[in-house]
Protein backbone atom coordinates (compact mmCIF):
# COMPACT_ATOMS: atom_id res chain seq x y z
CA UNK A 1 0.00 0.00 0.00
CA UNK A 2 1.35 3.42 -0.92
CA UNK A 3 -0.05 6.58 0.63
CA UNK A 4 0.14 9.49 -1.84
CA UNK A 5 0.34 12.83 -0.09
CA UNK A 6 2.02 16.19 -0.63
CA UNK A 7 5.09 17.27 1.33
CA UNK A 8 3.02 20.08 2.84
CA UNK A 9 0.83 17.48 4.59
CA UNK A 10 3.67 16.05 6.70
CA UNK A 11 3.98 18.68 9.48
CA UNK A 12 0.21 18.75 10.04
CA UNK A 13 -0.01 14.94 10.26
CA UNK A 14 2.70 15.01 12.93
CA UNK A 15 0.91 17.81 14.80
CA UNK A 16 -2.46 16.03 14.74
CA UNK A 17 -1.00 12.77 16.05
CA UNK A 18 1.01 14.35 18.87
CA UNK A 19 -0.98 13.29 21.88
CA UNK A 20 -0.79 10.51 24.47
CA UNK A 21 -2.46 7.22 23.65
CA UNK A 22 -2.88 3.75 25.14
CA UNK A 23 -0.14 1.30 24.13
CA UNK A 24 -1.86 -0.45 21.20
CA UNK A 25 -2.89 2.80 19.53
CA UNK A 26 0.41 4.41 20.46
CA UNK A 27 2.37 1.59 18.84
CA UNK A 28 0.40 1.92 15.60
CA UNK A 29 0.74 5.70 15.72
CA UNK A 30 4.50 5.62 16.28
CA UNK A 31 5.06 3.09 13.49
CA UNK A 32 3.18 5.38 11.11
CA UNK A 33 4.84 8.56 12.40
CA UNK A 34 8.26 6.96 11.91
CA UNK A 35 7.50 6.77 8.18
CA UNK A 36 6.10 10.32 8.08
CA UNK A 37 9.01 11.82 10.05
CA UNK A 38 11.54 10.06 7.79
CA UNK A 39 9.93 11.73 4.78
CA UNK A 40 9.78 15.09 6.55
CA UNK A 41 13.51 14.81 7.29
CA UNK A 42 14.20 14.33 3.57
CA UNK A 43 12.14 17.43 2.78
CA UNK A 44 13.91 19.44 5.49
CA UNK A 45 17.32 18.31 4.20
CA UNK A 46 16.36 19.56 0.71
CA UNK A 47 15.23 22.87 2.21
CA UNK A 48 18.49 23.38 4.11
CA UNK A 49 20.60 22.38 1.08
CA UNK A 50 18.79 24.99 -1.02
CA UNK A 51 19.30 27.63 1.69
CA UNK A 52 23.01 26.76 1.80
CA UNK A 53 23.22 27.23 -1.97
CA UNK A 54 21.43 30.59 -1.98
CA UNK A 55 22.77 32.16 1.23
CA UNK A 56 25.35 34.92 1.17
CA UNK A 57 28.78 33.40 1.84
CA UNK A 58 31.40 34.46 4.36
CA UNK A 59 34.37 35.88 2.42
CA UNK A 60 36.95 34.06 4.55
CA UNK A 61 35.36 30.63 4.97
CA UNK A 62 33.00 30.45 2.00
CA UNK A 63 30.32 29.11 4.35
CA UNK A 64 26.76 30.47 4.42
CA UNK A 65 26.26 33.52 6.62
CA UNK A 66 23.85 32.84 9.47
CA UNK A 67 22.16 35.87 11.05
CA UNK A 68 21.65 36.25 14.80
CA UNK A 69 18.63 34.10 15.60
CA UNK A 70 19.72 31.36 13.18
CA UNK A 71 18.27 32.59 9.88
CA UNK A 72 20.28 32.26 6.67
CA UNK A 73 21.39 35.61 5.23
CA UNK A 74 19.85 35.86 1.75
CA UNK A 75 19.74 38.66 -0.79
CA UNK A 76 16.23 39.80 -1.69
CA UNK A 77 16.56 38.09 -5.08
CA UNK A 78 17.72 34.82 -3.53
CA UNK A 79 14.98 35.02 -0.88
CA UNK A 80 12.42 35.26 -3.68
CA UNK A 81 14.07 32.32 -5.46
CA UNK A 82 14.09 30.28 -2.25
CA UNK A 83 10.42 31.02 -1.51
CA UNK A 84 9.45 29.92 -5.04
CA UNK A 85 11.56 26.76 -4.78
CA UNK A 86 10.28 25.95 -1.30
CA UNK A 87 6.67 26.33 -2.37
CA UNK A 88 7.31 23.94 -5.26
CA UNK A 89 9.01 21.48 -2.88
CA UNK A 90 6.05 21.52 -0.51
CA UNK A 91 3.62 20.87 -3.39
CA UNK A 92 5.59 17.84 -4.62
CA UNK A 93 4.03 14.42 -4.21
CA UNK A 94 5.18 12.43 -1.22
CA UNK A 95 4.80 8.66 -1.49
CA UNK A 96 4.85 6.75 1.77
CA UNK A 97 5.07 3.00 1.39
CA UNK A 98 3.07 1.27 4.11
CA UNK A 99 4.53 -2.20 4.73
CA UNK A 100 2.06 -5.09 4.66
CA UNK A 101 2.64 -5.66 8.38
CA UNK A 102 1.37 -2.12 9.06
CA UNK A 103 -1.80 -2.26 6.97
CA UNK A 104 -3.95 -3.25 9.98
CA UNK A 105 -2.49 -0.27 11.90
CA UNK A 106 -3.89 2.17 9.36
CA UNK A 107 -7.44 1.82 10.70
CA UNK A 108 -6.16 2.75 14.15
CA UNK A 109 -4.20 5.69 12.69
CA UNK A 110 -7.33 6.98 10.92
CA UNK A 111 -9.30 6.56 14.14
CA UNK A 112 -6.64 8.50 16.09
CA UNK A 113 -6.71 11.31 13.53
CA UNK A 114 -10.49 11.49 13.90
CA UNK A 115 -10.20 11.44 17.71
CA UNK A 116 -7.45 14.08 17.89
CA UNK A 117 -8.32 17.14 19.95
CA UNK A 118 -5.33 19.14 18.72
CA UNK A 119 -6.44 22.63 17.69
CA UNK A 120 -6.00 23.33 13.98
CA UNK A 121 -6.38 26.47 11.92
CA UNK A 122 -8.56 26.42 8.79
CA UNK A 123 -5.64 25.61 6.48
CA UNK A 124 -4.58 22.68 8.65
CA UNK A 125 -8.15 21.35 8.69
CA UNK A 126 -8.18 21.39 4.87
CA UNK A 127 -4.79 19.65 4.83
CA UNK A 128 -6.09 16.90 7.10
CA UNK A 129 -9.19 16.50 4.94
CA UNK A 130 -6.85 15.84 2.00
CA UNK A 131 -4.87 13.36 4.13
CA UNK A 132 -8.03 11.49 5.13
CA UNK A 133 -9.12 11.32 1.48
CA UNK A 134 -5.69 9.92 0.56
CA UNK A 135 -6.06 7.30 3.30
CA UNK A 136 -9.44 6.26 1.84
CA UNK A 137 -8.67 6.14 -1.90
CA UNK A 138 -11.93 4.41 -2.74
CA UNK A 139 -14.09 7.08 -1.15
CA UNK A 140 -15.17 10.04 -3.21
CA UNK A 141 -13.97 13.46 -2.04
CA UNK A 142 -16.45 15.49 -0.07
CA UNK A 143 -18.01 18.12 -2.32
CA UNK A 144 -20.06 21.10 -1.33
CA UNK A 145 -23.73 20.79 -2.26
CA UNK A 146 -24.78 22.67 -5.35
CA UNK A 147 -27.93 24.74 -5.16
CA UNK A 148 -30.56 23.60 -7.63
CA UNK A 149 -31.87 26.17 -10.05
CA UNK A 150 -35.55 26.80 -9.90
CA UNK A 151 -37.72 28.33 -12.56
CA UNK A 152 -39.03 30.89 -10.04
CA UNK A 153 -42.39 29.14 -9.41
DOLUMMAR-139690 format. One line per 10 residues: their letters; for each residue x negated, y, z negated of C-alpha. Coordinates in steps of 0.5 Angstrom, whole numbers. Each point is the difference from the previous one (the first is absolute). Layout:
<nodes>
a> X,Y,Z  ...
</nodes>
This chain:
<nodes>
xxxxxxxxxx> 0,0,0  -3,7,2  3,6,-3  0,6,5  -1,7,-4  -3,6,1  -6,3,-4  4,5,-3  4,-5,-3  -5,-3,-4
xxxxxxxxxx> -1,5,-6  8,0,-1  0,-7,-1  -5,0,-5  3,6,-4  7,-4,1  -3,-6,-3  -4,3,-6  4,-2,-6  0,-6,-5
xxxxxxxxxx> 3,-7,2  1,-6,-3  -6,-5,2  4,-4,6  2,7,3  -7,3,-2  -4,-6,3  4,1,7  0,7,0  -8,0,-2
xxxxxxxxxx> -1,-5,6  4,5,5  -4,6,-3  -7,-3,1  2,0,8  3,7,0  -6,3,-4  -5,-4,4  3,3,6  0,7,-3
xxxxxxxxxx> -7,0,-2  -1,-1,8  4,6,1  -4,4,-5  -7,-2,3  2,2,7  3,7,-3  -7,1,-4  -4,-2,6  3,5,4
xxxxxxxxxx> -1,5,-5  -7,-1,-1  0,0,8  3,7,0  -3,3,-6  -5,6,0  -7,-3,-2  -5,2,-5  -6,3,4  -5,-4,-4
xxxxxxxxxx> 3,-7,-1  5,0,6  5,-3,-5  7,3,0  1,6,-4  5,-1,-6  4,6,-3  1,0,-8  6,-4,-1  -2,-5,5
xxxxxxxxxx> 2,2,6  -4,0,7  -2,6,3  3,1,7  1,5,5  7,3,1  -1,-4,7  -2,-6,-3  5,0,-5  5,1,5
xxxxxxxxxx> -3,-6,4  0,-4,-6  7,1,-2  2,-2,7  -4,-6,0  2,-2,-7  8,1,2  -2,-5,6  -3,-5,-5  6,0,-5
xxxxxxxxxx> 5,-1,6  -4,-6,2  3,-7,-1  -2,-4,-6  0,-8,1  0,-3,-7  0,-8,1  4,-3,-5  -3,-7,-1  5,-6,0
xxxxxxxxxx> -1,-1,-8  2,7,-1  7,-1,4  4,-2,-6  -3,6,-4  3,5,5  7,0,-2  -3,2,-7  -4,5,3  7,3,3
xxxxxxxxxx> 4,-1,-6  -6,4,-4  0,6,5  8,0,-1  -1,0,-7  -5,5,-1  2,6,-4  -6,4,3  2,7,2  -1,2,7
xxxxxxxxxx> 1,6,4  4,0,6  -6,-2,5  -2,-6,-4  7,-2,0  0,0,7  -6,-4,0  2,-5,-4  6,-1,4  -4,-1,6
xxxxxxxxxx> -4,-5,-4  6,-4,-2  2,0,7  -7,-3,2  1,-5,-6  7,-2,3  -2,-1,8  7,-3,1  4,5,-3  2,6,4
xxxxxxxxxx> -2,7,-2  5,4,-4  3,5,5  4,6,-2  7,0,2  3,3,6  6,4,-1  5,-2,5  3,5,5  7,2,0
xxx> 4,3,5  3,5,-5  7,-4,-1
</nodes>
